């Protein structure tokens, strides 16, 4: 019953995280695109930076943006913040029910680092918080006046996080944490910088004072950071379903290529929205393609080394019985599962042949399985199982 309830908590947290995340990303993409579509027109009100006409759902809309803020505020002001707040909260809930609650299975890999679940959870929490503090310090340093240098510094920070996590956590937890690391920065940008700055602007207007334009400039900068990081963080968040990513021995290379590809695609879209001529931004597309091709190349499976000896069905099934069927059986013996994960049952040789490609990806070319390598599957056993699969 505990496993059943845990599954429902996981599903509800994941569903909620997906819903509010879509709302937040959609809002971010919309307002950044809107910023690029604003134009100066005749008859604009005083202090208006630009306007845009839009059509959607059978209706026409005229949107105006002020340089800082209007002289007086309307009685109703719509704030876009709760999607970001709830994305962080539901993400934390999902981290708790998926990784913290099952730290020994999903967070810890003894072959990477021996530690207790409590130690793993503390490393996770402090590293996520520390990542924001370092990022925020970078954004408040002299680098803020040099966009390219600040971007490189943030890029280096993300790669450092990837290196740290790959030397501490299991492969799937490492890349997931890189996503959480970036997502935490993005969410705190909203409730720690963007919204407080907007509140200060509103307070100045209410007090009859001229708002500080630097507040709006800082908010826009952090909003653009969030926009460019969105595509990489989305891939990191789903990476745990793909052992071809999580099983790579040098996670920082995977992360670097994902950030370059995602950031390049986002830059092309942004500049296209801004009206740049294709010839001016065409160079971005080859960068994204090269990064994606490089990602495919570096994650390509390598042939398992064997001593040439044939592996019998009995030998392969002995390995499976020792390391796999505690979960992947018609009636799992593992306390964390009431049903075999993904419906994969490995009770006999016919089952193993049926799911050979999945086993090869999860347990031969990566160490994603067994979870947290609870059963202590050795490299030699993985090679032996890979040799049997290759012979089929």
C-alpha positions in Angstrom: 0.0 0.0 0.0 2.9 2.4 0.7 4.3 1.9 -2.8 0.8 2.5 -4.2 0.4 5.8 -2.3 3.9 6.8 -3.2 3.2 6.3 -6.9 0.1 8.5 -6.6 2.0 11.3 -4.8 4.7 11.1 -7.5 2.1 11.2 -10.3 0.2 14.1 -8.8 3.3 16.1 -8.1 4.6 15.4 -11.7 1.2 16.4 -13.2 1.1 19.6 -11.2 4.7 20.5 -12.1 4.0 19.9 -15.8 0.8 22.1 -15.7 2.3 25.1 -13.9 5.6 24.8 -15.8 3.8 25.0 -19.1 2.0 28.1 -17.9 5.3 29.7 -16.7 7.2 28.9 -19.9 4.3 30.1 -22.1 4.2 33.4 -20.2 7.9 33.8 -20.5 8.0 33.1 -24.2 5.0 35.4 -24.8 6.4 38.4 -23.1 9.9 38.1 -24.5 8.4 37.8 -28.0 6.1 40.8 -27.2 9.1 42.9 -26.2 10.7 42.2 -29.6 7.5 43.0 -31.5 7.0 46.5 -29.9 7.2 49.4 -32.4 7.0 53.2 -32.0 3.9 54.6 -33.6 2.3 58.0 -34.1 0.0 59.1 -31.3 1.6 57.0 -28.5 1.0 58.2 -25.0 3.8 60.0 -23.0 6.3 57.6 -21.6 5.3 54.7 -23.9 8.3 52.7 -25.2 6.3 51.0 -28.0 3.1 49.3 -29.0 2.0 46.1 -30.7 -1.2 45.0 -32.3 -2.1 41.3 -31.9 -4.8 38.9 -33.0 -5.8 35.7 -31.2 -8.9 33.7 -30.8 -11.0 36.0 -33.0 -10.1 39.1 -31.0 -7.8 42.1 -31.6 -5.5 43.4 -28.9 -3.4 46.5 -28.6 -0.5 46.3 -26.1 1.6 49.2 -24.9 4.9 49.1 -22.9 6.2 52.0 -20.9 9.8 52.8 -20.6 9.6 52.4 -16.8 6.0 52.8 -15.7 3.0 55.0 -16.3 2.6 58.1 -14.2 -0.5 56.6 -12.6 -1.5 53.0 -12.1 -4.9 51.5 -13.1 -7.1 50.1 -10.3 -6.3 46.5 -11.4 -2.8 45.4 -12.2 -2.2 41.8 -13.4 0.9 40.1 -12.0 2.4 37.1 -13.6 4.2 35.3 -10.8 2.3 32.3 -9.4 3.2 30.0 -12.3 6.9 30.5 -11.5 6.3 30.1 -7.8 4.3 26.9 -8.2 6.7 25.4 -10.6 9.4 25.7 -8.0 7.1 24.3 -5.2 5.8 21.4 -7.3 9.4 20.7 -8.5 10.5 20.5 -4.9 7.6 18.2 -4.1 8.5 16.0 -7.0 12.2 16.0 -5.9 11.1 14.9 -2.4 8.8 12.0 -3.4 11.0 10.8 -6.3 14.6 11.3 -5.2 14.7 12.2 -1.5 12.1 9.6 -0.4 14.0 6.9 -2.4 17.4 8.4 -2.1 19.2 5.0 -2.0 17.6 3.9 -5.2 17.5 7.1 -7.3 20.0 9.5 -5.8 22.9 7.3 -4.6 25.2 5.1 -6.6 27.8 3.4 -4.4 30.1 3.1 -7.4 30.2 6.9 -7.6 30.2 7.8 -3.9 29.3 6.0 -0.8 27.0 8.1 1.5 23.9 7.9 3.5 20.5 9.1 2.2 20.6 12.0 4.7 24.0 13.1 3.3 22.8 12.8 -0.3 19.7 15.0 0.5 21.8 17.6 2.3 24.2 17.8 -0.7 21.3 18.2 -3.0 19.6 21.0 -1.0 22.7 23.0 -0.2 24.1 22.8 -3.8 20.8 24.1 -5.3 20.8 27.0 -2.8 24.5 27.6 -3.3 24.1 27.7 -7.1 21.6 30.6 -6.8 23.9 32.5 -4.5 26.8 32.2 -6.8 24.7 33.1 -9.9 23.2 36.1 -8.1 26.7 37.3 -7.1 27.9 37.0 -10.7 24.9 39.1 -11.9 25.6 41.8 -9.3 29.3 42.0 -10.2 31.1 44.1 -12.8 30.2 41.3 -15.3 26.6 42.7 -15.5 28.0 45.4 -17.8 29.4 42.8 -20.2 26.6 40.5 -21.5 28.9 38.0 -23.3 31.3 37.6 -20.3 28.4 37.2 -17.9 26.9 34.5 -20.2 30.2 32.7 -20.2 30.4 32.9 -16.5 26.9 31.4 -16.0 27.8 28.7 -18.6 30.9 27.8 -16.6 28.8 27.7 -13.4 26.4 25.2 -15.0 29.3 23.0 -16.2 30.8 23.1 -12.7 27.5 22.0 -11.2 27.3 19.1 -13.8 30.9 18.0 -12.9 30.0 18.1 -9.1 26.8 16.2 -9.5 28.4 13.5 -11.7 31.0 12.8 -9.0 28.4 12.6 -6.3 25.1 11.2 -7.5 23.9 8.4 -9.8 23.9 9.2 -13.5 20.2 9.9 -13.7 20.2 12.0 -10.6 23.2 14.0 -11.7 21.6 15.3 -14.9 18.2 15.8 -13.2 20.0 17.9 -10.6 21.6 20.1 -13.3 18.1 20.8 -14.5 16.9 21.5 -10.9 20.0 23.7 -10.5 19.1 25.8 -13.5 15.4 25.7 -12.7 16.0 27.0 -9.1 18.0 29.9 -10.5 15.1 30.7 -12.9 12.4 30.5 -10.2 14.3 32.6 -7.7 15.0 35.2 -10.5 11.2 35.7 -10.5 10.4 35.9 -6.8 13.8 37.1 -5.6 14.5 39.8 -8.2 11.9 40.4 -10.9 8.8 40.7 -8.8 10.5 42.6 -5.9 11.8 45.1 -8.4 8.4 45.5 -9.9 6.9 46.1 -6.4 9.5 48.8 -5.8 8.5 50.5 -9.0 4.8 50.3 -8.0 5.7 51.7 -4.5 7.5 54.6 -6.0 4.6 55.5 -8.2 2.2 55.3 -5.3 4.5 57.6 -3.3 4.6 60.1 -6.3 8.3 59.4 -6.9 10.1 58.7 -10.2 10.9 54.9 -10.3 14.5 53.8 -10.6 14.9 52.7 -14.2 17.7 50.3 -13.1 15.1 48.1 -11.4 13.3 47.5 -14.7 16.6 46.9 -16.5 17.7 44.3 -14.0 14.3 42.6 -14.1 14.5 42.4 -17.9 18.0 41.0 -17.8 17.0 38.2 -15.4 13.9 37.5 -17.5 16.1 37.1 -20.6 18.4 34.7 -18.7 15.3 32.6 -17.9 14.2 32.7 -21.5 17.5 31.4 -22.8 17.8 28.7 -20.2 14.4 27.3 -20.7 15.1 24.8 -23.6 18.2 23.3 -21.9 16.4 22.9 -18.6 13.5 21.1 -20.2 15.8 18.5 -21.7 17.6 18.0 -18.4 14.3 17.4 -16.6 13.4 14.6 -18.9 16.9 13.1 -19.2 16.3 10.5 -16.5 14.1 8.6 -19.0 17.1 8.3 -21.4 20.1 6.3 -20.2 22.0 7.4 -23.4 22.3 10.8 -21.6 22.5 9.8 -18.0 25.0 7.0 -18.6 27.7 9.2 -20.1 31.0 9.2 -18.1 31.6 12.9 -18.7 28.2 14.6 -17.9 29.6 18.1 -18.3 30.2 17.4 -22.0 26.5 16.4 -22.4 25.4 19.4 -20.4 27.6 21.8 -22.4 26.2 20.6 -25.8 22.6 20.7 -24.5 23.1 24.3 -23.3 24.7 25.4 -26.5 22.1 23.7 -28.7 19.1 24.9 -26.6 20.5 28.4 -26.2 21.2 28.8 -29.9 17.8 27.7 -30.9 16.2 30.1 -28.4 18.5 33.0 -29.7 17.4 32.3 -33.3 13.8 32.4 -32.3 14.2 35.6 -30.3 16.1 37.4 -33.0 13.5 36.3 -35.6 10.8 37.7 -33.4 12.8 40.9 -33.2 12.7 41.2 -37.0 16.3 40.5 -37.7 17.0 39.6 -41.3 17.6 35.8 -41.8 21.1 36.5 -43.2 22.1 38.2 -40.0 21.1 35.3 -37.7 21.5 32.3 -40.1 24.9 31.4 -38.4 23.0 30.4 -35.2 21.3 27.4 -36.9 24.6 25.6 -37.9 25.8 26.1 -34.3 22.7 24.4 -33.0 23.0 21.6 -35.5 26.7 21.0 -34.8 26.0 20.8 -31.1 23.1 18.3 -31.6 25.2 16.2 -33.9 28.1 16.2 -31.4 25.6 15.2 -28.7 24.5 12.2 -30.7 28.1 11.3 -31.4 29.4 11.5 -27.9 26.4 9.5 -26.5 26.6 6.8 -29.1 26.9 3.3 -27.5 30.3 1.7 -27.4 30.6 -2.0 -28.1 30.9 -4.0 -24.9 34.4 -5.6 -24.5 34.3 -9.4 -24.2 36.9 -12.1 -24.0 35.3 -13.9 -27.0 33.7 -16.6 -24.9 30.1 -17.4 -25.7 27.6 -16.6 -23.0 24.9 -19.2 -22.5 21.2 -18.6 -21.8 21.7 -20.0 -18.3 24.6 -17.6 -17.5 22.6 -14.6 -18.8 19.5 -15.6 -16.8 21.7 -16.0 -13.7 22.8 -12.4 -14.0 19.2 -11.2 -14.6 17.9 -13.2 -11.6 20.6 -11.7 -9.3 20.2 -8.1 -10.4 16.9 -7.6 -12.3 14.0 -9.8 -11.3 13.7 -8.4 -7.8 11.8 -5.5 -9.6 11.2 -6.9 -13.1 9.1 -9.9 -12.2 5.4 -10.6 -12.5 5.2 -10.1 -8.7 8.2 -7.9 -7.7 9.9 -8.7 -4.4 11.2 -5.1 -4.1 9.3 -3.2 -1.5 9.2 -0.1 -3.7 7.2 -1.7 -6.4 3.8 -3.3 -6.6 4.1 -3.8 -10.4 7.1 -4.4 -12.6 8.5 -0.9 -13.8 7.2 0.0 -17.2 5.6 -3.5 -17.4 9.0 -5.1 -18.2 9.0 -8.7 -16.9 12.3 -10.7 -17.1 11.1 -14.1 -15.6 12.6 -16.3 -18.4 14.8 -16.3 -21.5 11.9 -15.4 -23.8 11.2 -12.3 -21.7 14.9 -11.4 -21.8 15.0 -11.7 -25.6 11.8 -9.6 -25.9 13.3 -6.7 -23.8 16.9 -7.2 -24.9 17.3 -3.7 -26.4 15.9 -2.1 -23.3 18.2 -4.2 -21.0 21.2 -3.3 -23.3 20.5 0.4 -23.0 19.7 0.4 -19.3 22.1 -2.1 -17.8 24.9 -2.7 -20.3 25.7 0.7 -22.0 24.7 2.6 -18.9 24.5 1.9 -15.2 20.9 3.3 -14.9 19.8 -0.2 -13.8 19.7 -1.7 -11.2 18.4 1.5 -9.5 21.3 2.9 -7.4 23.1 -0.4 -8.2 21.6 -1.8 -5.1 22.6 -5.3 -6.0 26.2 -4.4 -6.8 26.2 -5.4 -10.5 29.8 -5.4 -11.7 31.2 -4.1 -15.0 32.2 -7.7 -15.8 28.6 -8.8 -15.4 27.4 -6.0 -17.6 29.8 -7.0 -20.3 28.8 -10.6 -20.1 25.1 -9.7 -20.4 25.9 -7.4 -23.3 27.8 -10.2 -25.0 24.7 -12.5 -24.7 22.4 -9.8 -26.1 24.9 -9.1 -29.0 24.8 -12.8 -30.0 21.0 -12.9 -30.3 
